[in-house]
Amino acid sequence: MKVGIIGLAQSGKTSLYNALTRSKVELNKFGGTEISVGVISVPDPRFTHAVTVCEPKKVSPATIEFTEGGARIERGERPGSGSSDKFGADFFSAVRNMDALVLVTRAFESAEVVDPDGGINPLLEVQKISEELLFADLTVVESRLEKLEKARLQKRQSNAEAAEHSVLDKIKAHLETEQPVRTLPLTEDEQRNIRSYAFVSGKPLMIAVNIGEDQIGDSLPTTLDPLAAYAAEHHTPLIAMCAKVEAEVAQMEPEEEREFLEAMGIAEAARDRLIRAAYDALGVMSFFTVGPDEVRAWTIPKGCNAVTAAGAIHSDLSRGFIRAEVIAFEDLKATGGCWDDAKAAGKMRLEGKEYLVKDGDILQIRFKV
């Protein structure tokens, strides 16, 4: 899974990237074109437990890729100079390659960072970028509809193009109401007809509001109530964090990190909250295969059946599927051992092709090819 970090200049995108990936990318690279890509293991206490009790030769956690840079917003001059923001073509080309987006918005005061014209306004930043994403998609749709309409009038439109025309008309009408593509219900056939477009407003979106050190606490600062209302109205996850502190904490050893977070009143690291939000936004979950050779986490869409899960492991397992041996994670944990211990305790059950795999299930596939 690829998640892109976007936002206006000096909102804290690089600090968040460093916090997520435990990197040390240089900050304040205004106008730079560098792209930072980091692949990290997905933190999952269930996976950690399975590794501890099974003591495998190999461990393969689920991973997620974060990208920062490339999708930059250009300005004629430095922020705060009165210049208007410019969303270059590189911004949208980079965003289209992502599976989901994290929009970073600034809510912190700092003598080291120039305030934007009009003052700090996280809601306005979110609205501005969201509007640009909508407009980019609308431009693409209108351009394609012109060609499809010309083919229709000349009676050269194929059945596939006619179907594409129909769904693009539907999307255009939706975008003109200032609603993103991701909120438009589409049938499987309609989704298939537009898959190649990779609409930027169709990407799952999360908002990361970058607060100051003095705002860290258990609850969202009241100054962010308008942003919270906006996020709730648009069914968009909102994660508040201090990217500067989180980036510093990410360089610590695990035990030191836990102690520091507790001292700062941070219940959970931002990277863990963001990864969980990304999984929810993308509609995916994890199941596991365990044993002395390897403990591995597999990422699949929620609602998948056993055959689809088997295919994630290997196509042969899907093609020759017979049965799935299933142990719920909590049953594995309760027995205090690995697969054989849970099976001996009667916790293993056999499931057929239509079994809907649950988050945290541990599977072994019976197959024959």
N, C-alpha and C positions, 0 to 999 in steps of 0.2 A: 504494500500500500504506500502511495506517495502523497504526502501532505505538504502543501506549499504555505509558507509564511508570508503574508502580504501586509501592507499598511503604508501610511505616509512616512516620509523621511523623519528620522529621529523619534519614532514612536516606541522603539525598543525591540525591533524585530531581531536584530543580531544578538542582543542580550538573551532574548527568549530562545533563539537557536542554540546559543552556548549552554543555556540551562538544560535544554532538552537532550542535547548530544554530548554534554560534558566537554565541549570544545573551548578554544580560546581564540575565536575569530576576532580580528581587530574591529573595534567599534568606530562609529562615526565616519564610515567610508562614503561620505556624501558624493553622489555622482559616479560611484564606482560601478563596474559591470561584473565584478566577480560573483560567482555562484557557489554557495556552500551547500554541500550535500552530506548528510550524515545518516547512517543506518544504525538504529539502536534496537536492543532487545526490549520486548514488551514486558514490563514488570508484572508478574503474576504469582501471587503467593501459592497458588495451587501447583504451578509448574515447579516452583522452588521446593515445595514439600515432596513432590514426586521424585525429584532429583536426590533429595536427602535420603529418602527411604530406599530407593532402588539402586543408588550408587552405580549408575551406568558408566560405560566406557566413553560414551559420547552424549553431549547435551545439545539440543537444537531448539532454542526458544523461538517464539514468534518474533518477527521483526517489523519495524515500521520505518519508513524513510522520510526525513524532513529536509526541505529545500528552502534556502533563504538567499535572496539576491536574484538577479536576472529579471524578476517581475517587479522592476523598480518604477517609481513615479518620478518623472523628471520635473525640474523647476528651472526657470530662466536664471534665477539667482538663489542665494541661500534662503532657507525657510525664514519667514518673518519679514522678508524684504518687500512684500506687497505683490510678488509675482504669483501667477495662477499655476495650479498644479497641472501637469501634463502627463497623461497616461499614454506612454509610447506603445508602439506595436509589439515591442519585446515583452512588455508587461502581459499582454493578453496571450501571446504565443507560449510564454512560460506557464501561465495559469492553466491553459487548456490541457497541458500534459499531467496535471495533478488529479488525484482521486478525490481530495477534499482540501479545504482552505481554512487557515487560521488567520483571521483579520485582527491585527494588533492595533489597538487605539490607545493614545496617550491620555493619562489622567494624573500624571505626577508633575510636581513643581520642581524645577532645578535651575540653579544659577549657571550650570554648565551647558544647558541646552536652550537655544533661542525659542521663545514662545511663538506660536503661529499667530498670524493676524487675527484679531478678534478674541484672542485669549485661548486657553485650553478648553476644548469642547469635544469630549470623546464621542458623544452621540453624533455631532455634525460630521466627524471624520468617518464614522461607520456609514452614515447616510450617503456621504460623498462617494465613497468607494463602491458602495452597493449600487448607486445610480450609474456609475461608470460601467459596472459589470452588466447591468441591464441594457444600457445603450449599446455596448459592444455586441451583445447578442442580437439586439433589434437591427443593427446595421447589417449583420450577417444574414439574418432572415429576410430582410427587405431586398437585399441584393439577389439572393437566390430566388425569391418569389418573382422578381422581374423576369428572370430567364424562364422559369416554369410557366408563367402566364403567357409569355411570347410563344412558347412551344405549344401551349393549349390552343391559342388563337389560330396557330398555323396547322393545328390538328396533327402535330408530330409528337404529342405527349404519350409516353408509354404508361401502362397500368401502374408500374412502380413509381413513376414520376407523379402520377395523379394522386397516389396515396401519400407521397411525400408532400405534395402541394397542400393537401387537406390538413395534414398535421401542422405544417408550417403556418398556415392561416390561423389555426387554433393558437399556436404559440405567439404569433404576432399580436393577436387580440389580447392575450394574457399579459404580455410584456407592456403593452400600451396602457394597462391599468397599473403599471409600476409594481408588478409582482414578478418575482424571479421564476425561472423555468422549473426549479426544484419543487415549487408549490403547486404545479399544474398536474393534476391526475392524468396519466396517459396509460393506454392499454399496452400490452406486451408488443403488439404489432406496431403501434405508433412509436414506441421506444426504439424498436428495431429500425424503423424508417429514418430516424434522426440520429442514430448512434454515432455516425461519423462526424457530427458537428461538434461534439464535446463542449456544449454550451457552458460558458463560465458561470452564469447565474444558475446553472443546473447542478453545480458542485455542492455537496454538503458543506455548510459553513459553520464555523465556530468563532466566537468573539473572545479575544483575550484582552482584557482591559488592564493596562499597565499602571498600577498605582504606586504611590510613594511609600517610603519606609514608614512614615508616620501614620499611614492608613492601614497597615497590616493588622488583621484581626479576624475574629470568627465570622463577622457579618460584613456585608457590602456597605461601604460608606454611603451615607444618605445623599451625597452629591451625585451619586451614580444612579439614583432612582429613575431619571428619565431614560437612561441607557438600559436599565433593567426592564423597564416597561416596554421599550422597543423590542428587546430580545424576546420577551415573553409573547408579545403580539405576533412576532415573526417566527415563533417556535425555534429560536436559535440558541444553542447553548452559550452561556456567558461564564467565563472563568476569570476571576480577579486574581492578580498576582503581581508581585514586585519583581520584575525581570532582573533588575540589577542584583538584588539579594539572592534570587534563585540561581543566577549564573555563578555567583561566588560560592554558594553552597554546593553546587554541582562539582566543584573541584576538590571537595573534602572526602575523606574516607567515610564509608557508610555509617559507622557508629558516631563519628564526630558530626556527620550531617544530621542524624536523627536528634542529637542533643541540641544542635544549633537551631533547628526548625522549631523544636519545643520551646526553646528560650525566646524565639521571636514570635511565638504564638501562631505558627503556621502548622496546621493539622496535617497537611499532606503536601508533598512537593508538587509544583506546578506541572512537571512533566507527566506525573502519574495521572493527575486529573485530566490533562489534555489528551493523553493517550486513550483513557477510558471514554472521554467525550468523542474522540475520533472513531472509536469502535462503534459507539452508539449511533453516531451520525451516518456512518457507512453501513450500518445494519449487519455487522459481522460479529463472530464469536469464535471461541477456541475450543477444540477438543484435543485429546492427547493420546499418544501411543507410548507405552512404558515397557521397560524390560531391562535386563542387565547390559544389553548392547547399546541401547539408546533410549532416552526420554525426549520426546519431541512434541511441540505444540503446533497444531495445524489451524489455520485461519480459514473459515468458511462463512458464507452468508447465513444469517439466522433463518430458520425454517427449512434447512436442507434435510433431505432424507438420508438414510444410511448408504445408499448407492452413491449419492453425490459425495458424501464424506469419504467413501472408499476410493473414489476417483481422484480426490485431492491427494491421496497417498500415492496411488499409481493407477494408471488407466487399466491395467490388467485386473486389478482388484474390483474395479467397477464392472468390467466386461464379464468376469467370471464369478460375480457375487453370488454367494449361497446364503450366508447368515452373518450377522454382526454380533460378536460377543461384547457385551456392554457392562461396565461397572461405573456407577456414579462416583464422582470424586469424593463426596462426603462418606460413602461406604468404604472407599479405599482408605481414607484418612482414619475412619473409625476402627479399622482392623489393625492399624499401626504398622502395616507392612506394604509390600508392593503387590503386583498382580496375583501371584500364586497364593498369597496369604488371603487376599480378599475373595478369590475364587473358592478356596478351601472353606471359607466362612459362609459360603452360599450366597455371596453378593453378586455373582456374575449371572447375567440373564441373556438369553438368545433373542435377537430381534430380526425381523425380516426387512425387505426392501423399502417398505413405506414408513419405517420407524423414523420419526423426526428427532434428529440428534439434538441433545440439550447442551447448553453451554457448560463446559467442564467435564463432559462425558469422557470416559477412557474406553477406547475401542481396540478390538482385534478383529480382523476380517477373515472369515472363512471363504475361500474362493477356489475355482477350478477353471483352468483355461487349456 
